[in-house]
Amino acid sequence: MVKVYSINECPWCDKVKKYLKSKQIDFEVHNIEENDDDRLACEKLTGDTLVPIITANDKDYVLGFDKAKIDALLAS
């Protein structure tokens, strides 16, 4: 399952979500501003709370909106 860690009012988070939708990728949104468990999971995954974070396996992730890296992550 693809997960997107994001916050409110984040244009880069919105770009990631729109990009995934355009590729017809199902994903879950985990808002680290609104949910402490999501914030802790993001910190555990990356060591930080920078967003957007995209993960497909809860191990490898992409920080930010980088189409090539996102595509590579989804292909793996």
C-alpha positions as CSV (number, residue, x, y, z in Angstrom):
1,M,0.0,0.0,0.0
2,V,1.3,3.4,-1.0
3,K,1.3,6.0,1.9
4,V,1.7,9.7,1.7
5,Y,2.7,11.5,4.9
6,S,1.6,15.1,4.7
7,I,0.4,18.2,6.5
8,N,-2.4,20.7,6.0
9,E,-1.7,23.6,3.6
10,C,1.2,21.9,1.9
11,P,1.4,22.6,-1.9
12,W,4.0,19.9,-2.4
13,C,1.9,17.3,-0.6
14,D,-1.0,18.3,-2.9
15,K,1.2,17.8,-6.0
16,V,2.2,14.4,-4.8
17,K,-1.4,13.3,-4.2
18,K,-2.6,14.7,-7.6
19,Y,0.3,13.0,-9.4
20,L,-0.5,9.6,-7.8
21,K,-4.2,10.1,-8.7
22,S,-3.2,10.9,-12.3
23,K,-1.3,7.6,-12.4
24,Q,-4.4,5.8,-10.9
25,I,-2.3,4.7,-7.9
26,D,-4.3,3.9,-4.7
27,F,-2.8,5.5,-1.6
28,E,-3.5,6.4,2.0
29,V,-3.0,9.9,3.3
30,H,-1.4,10.1,6.8
31,N,-1.6,13.6,8.1
32,I,1.2,14.1,10.7
33,E,-0.4,17.4,11.9
34,E,-3.6,15.8,12.9
35,N,-2.5,12.3,14.1
36,D,0.2,11.6,16.6
37,D,0.5,8.0,15.4
38,D,1.1,9.1,11.9
39,R,3.7,11.6,13.0
40,L,5.5,8.9,15.0
41,A,5.4,6.5,12.0
42,C,6.9,9.2,9.8
43,E,9.7,9.9,12.3
44,K,10.4,6.2,12.6
45,L,10.6,5.8,8.8
46,T,12.7,8.9,8.0
47,G,14.1,10.2,11.3
48,D,12.3,13.5,10.7
49,T,9.0,15.1,10.0
50,L,9.7,16.7,6.7
51,V,6.9,16.1,4.2
52,P,5.7,15.0,1.8
53,I,7.0,11.4,2.3
54,I,5.9,8.7,-0.1
55,T,6.4,5.0,0.8
56,A,5.2,1.9,-0.9
57,N,6.6,-0.7,1.5
58,D,7.1,1.1,4.9
59,K,10.8,0.9,4.4
60,D,11.9,2.8,1.3
61,Y,10.6,6.3,0.8
62,V,10.8,9.4,-1.3
63,L,11.0,12.9,0.2
64,G,9.3,15.7,-1.8
65,F,7.8,15.8,-5.2
66,D,10.3,14.1,-7.5
67,K,8.5,12.2,-10.3
68,A,11.4,10.1,-11.3
69,K,12.1,8.9,-7.8
70,I,8.4,8.3,-7.1
71,D,8.1,6.3,-10.3
72,A,11.1,4.2,-9.3
73,L,9.7,3.6,-5.8
74,L,6.4,2.5,-7.3
75,A,8.1,0.2,-9.8
76,S,10.2,-1.6,-7.1
